[in-house]
């Protein structure tokens, strides 16, 4: 098992209540998320930069 630090950009224009599920789904594409945090929000572009630690097999 290997751990990786990754960043992902998430669109914020949809329902904010679904944000955690949206982040988890995006991170699942890259491995199993151990932890994640929103590091930056771009209000003009309506995006959030997520930093995460994921594991892969």
Backbone bond lengths (Angstrom), bond angles and torsions (degrees), N, CA, C in turn:
res aa  C-N    CA-C-N  psi(-1)  N-CA   C-N-CA  omega(-1)  CA-C   N-CA-C  phi
1 X - - - 1.445 - - 1.525 108.57 -
2 X 1.336 116.01 134.22 1.449 123.01 -178.94 1.528 109.12 -121.85
3 X 1.332 116.14 140.14 1.467 119.60 176.54 1.527 109.29 -103.19
4 X 1.314 115.66 146.95 1.461 122.29 -179.76 1.521 109.09 -135.46
5 X 1.324 115.79 142.94 1.461 121.86 171.29 1.518 105.98 -96.83
6 X 1.328 117.96 124.08 1.456 121.49 -177.76 1.520 110.33 -131.21
7 X 1.317 114.76 163.26 1.455 121.29 171.70 1.527 107.97 -125.31
8 X 1.295 116.32 149.08 1.462 122.14 178.21 1.520 108.60 -142.44
9 X 1.318 115.81 150.27 1.456 120.84 177.65 1.525 108.48 -108.17
10 X 1.324 115.73 128.91 1.457 122.13 -176.05 1.527 109.22 -117.42
11 X 1.321 116.41 134.77 1.467 122.98 177.54 1.527 109.44 -75.58
12 X 1.319 117.12 131.58 1.460 121.87 -177.81 1.528 113.56 -104.23
13 X 1.312 118.23 7.13 1.463 120.20 -174.48 1.521 112.99 -77.51
14 X 1.315 118.22 -13.14 1.454 120.70 179.96 1.529 110.38 -92.35
15 X 1.305 116.98 -166.92 1.464 124.20 -176.25 1.537 111.41 -59.80
16 X 1.340 119.04 117.75 1.468 121.30 -179.69 1.527 113.23 -62.71
17 X 1.309 117.97 -26.34 1.466 120.51 179.69 1.524 111.58 -66.11
18 X 1.320 117.18 -21.34 1.465 121.47 -179.29 1.528 112.74 -93.53
19 X 1.322 117.59 3.23 1.466 121.25 -176.48 1.530 113.28 -56.65
20 X 1.337 120.67 -48.70 1.468 119.19 -179.72 1.537 112.78 -58.91
21 X 1.320 117.62 -40.70 1.461 120.28 179.11 1.529 111.06 -67.19
22 X 1.321 116.16 -37.40 1.458 121.23 179.09 1.538 110.69 -65.02
23 X 1.328 116.56 -43.30 1.460 121.25 178.56 1.526 109.96 -63.51
24 X 1.321 117.29 -48.16 1.468 121.22 -179.99 1.527 111.41 -58.65
25 X 1.330 117.12 -41.92 1.467 120.86 -179.95 1.528 110.95 -63.73
26 X 1.321 117.26 -41.54 1.465 120.61 179.08 1.526 110.67 -66.29
27 X 1.327 117.34 -41.14 1.459 120.63 -178.98 1.527 111.76 -69.99
28 X 1.315 118.01 -32.47 1.463 122.00 178.69 1.531 111.31 -60.13
29 X 1.322 117.18 -26.57 1.467 121.30 178.22 1.526 111.34 -65.60
30 X 1.326 115.99 -21.85 1.473 121.24 -174.20 1.514 113.66 -111.14
31 X 1.323 117.49 -5.84 1.457 121.69 -179.69 1.517 110.16 148.41
32 X 1.315 116.04 -168.66 1.463 121.89 179.58 1.533 108.35 -92.92
33 X 1.336 118.28 114.61 1.467 120.09 -177.82 1.528 112.37 -67.27
34 X 1.320 115.92 131.76 1.467 121.56 173.75 1.524 109.91 -94.94
35 X 1.337 115.17 -42.41 1.458 120.65 177.07 1.510 107.80 -158.17
36 X 1.329 115.85 155.73 1.459 120.26 175.79 1.514 109.38 -152.63
37 X 1.335 115.13 158.55 1.466 121.37 178.95 1.518 109.06 -150.88
38 X 1.311 115.87 146.70 1.460 120.64 173.15 1.522 106.73 -80.28
39 X 1.325 116.12 117.93 1.456 121.32 -175.13 1.519 113.09 -96.45
40 X 1.352 116.90 -26.88 1.455 119.86 -175.40 1.521 108.80 -156.79
41 X 1.315 116.47 142.76 1.461 122.14 175.48 1.521 108.07 -122.51
42 X 1.327 116.06 127.71 1.460 122.46 175.57 1.523 107.05 -101.82
43 X 1.326 116.09 100.46 1.469 120.32 -175.81 1.520 112.04 -65.64
44 X 1.320 117.81 -35.68 1.463 120.81 -178.75 1.533 111.05 -66.30
45 X 1.329 116.78 -42.59 1.467 121.16 -178.89 1.530 112.43 -89.00
46 X 1.341 116.98 -8.93 1.468 122.14 -177.40 1.533 111.99 57.11
47 X 1.345 115.73 47.97 1.461 121.59 177.10 1.520 109.96 -130.61
48 X 1.318 114.85 157.92 1.466 121.36 175.70 1.516 108.41 -124.84
49 X 1.323 116.63 138.64 1.452 121.28 174.85 1.518 107.16 -95.87
50 X 1.320 115.59 124.06 1.453 122.47 -178.81 1.522 108.72 -108.62
51 X 1.321 117.26 131.81 1.460 122.78 172.90 1.518 107.11 -107.31
52 X 1.338 115.92 137.37 1.454 119.56 -174.61 1.517 111.90 -147.49
53 X 1.307 114.65 157.92 1.460 122.31 169.95 1.527 105.84 -113.62
54 X 1.343 115.83 124.19 1.463 120.87 179.75 1.522 109.00 -126.44
55 X 1.317 115.50 157.85 1.464 120.74 174.67 1.519 109.26 -116.53
56 X 1.332 114.87 151.44 1.456 119.91 172.37 1.514 109.11 -132.66
57 X 1.296 115.02 166.00 1.478 119.58 -177.42 1.493 111.57 -95.29
